[in-house]
Amino acid sequence: MICGVYVIYGTVQMRTGSKIPEMFAGEGISADQAKAPADFKRFISPYAFGTGIALLLSGLFGAFEVLAGYPLAETAMRVALAAVIVVYGMVLMYAQKKYLVG
């Protein structure tokens, strides 16, 4: 749940500020030397925000045991969350290569 809040916070900071947080740019990638940082922000923001919402909702559902009585639904939620994280990672790497590193 806290991870979701952190990703949402980082997304809002990235959209409103001029810097790209290291959690999006990656270690060793200098945002100052980026090829197209504005395009990177515009491309990755909806994906990052959506992933943050998915993490937050999954954490809330787990914390309040919303799906505790439905083990199949809880498993489906966890599998869907894993898929969201994997797809987000793939999209983030694509965006880093296209917009930041060149």
N, C-alpha and C positions, 0 to 999 in steps of 0.2 A: 504494500500500500504506500509506504514512504517512497519507494522507488518511483511509483507513478506520479506522486506529487513532485518529486525532484525533476523528472523528465518534463512535466508540464511547466514547472518553474523555469527550467533551462530554455524551453521553447519560447516562452513569453519574453525572457531576457534577450534571447537571440533576435526575436522579431522587433523588439523595441529599442535595442541597443545597436551599437556599431560593431561589437565584437562577436565572434563565434565562439561559444564555450568549448573547452577542450573535450567535453563528452561527445560533441558532435564532430569536431574536426579530427580528433584522434591524436594520439601521442606522436610527436615528431613532425606534425604537419603545421606549419606556420600560417596562421590566418592572414598575416600581413602580406605574405607572398602568394596568396591564393589567386588563381586565375580569374574566377568570377564569384566572389563571395556573396553578392546580392542574389545571383541566380541560385546559389546553393541554399541560402536562407529561404527563398521563395519555394524551392522544390522540396526541401526536407521538412519544413514546418508542419504541413498537414499530417505527414507520416509520423513525426515525433509526437505531435499532440494526440493523435489517435492511439498510438502505442501507450502513451502516458495514461490516457483514459482507460484503456483496457487493463493496464496494471493496477490502477486505482480501484476499478470496479471488482476485479478479481480479489484484491486484498480485502475490500469491504465485504464481499460475499463470504470470504473465508473467515474474517474476524467475527462477523455476526452469525455465522453458520446458517446462512440463508438456504443453502442447498444440502444441509447435513442429512436430511431425510430422503434425499434423492441421489444416491451414490452414482448412478449413471449420468445424471445431469452435471454433477460435480466433476466427474472424470472428463466429460465432454468440454466443460469450461476450461479445465486445465490443459487439455489437448489443443483447444482453440487458442489459448494464451501462448502456448509454446509455438504454435504456427505463426501467430502475430509477431512474436519476438524474432523468429528466424527470418521471416519476410522483411521485417524492419531492418535487421542486420544486413541483409542482402541489398536492400534499397539504399541504406546509408553508405555501404562500401561503393556502390555504383556512383552515388552522388559525390563522394569524396574524390573518386578517380576522375569524374567528368568535370567538376566545377572547381575543385581545390588544387589537385595535383596537376592535372592537365595531361 
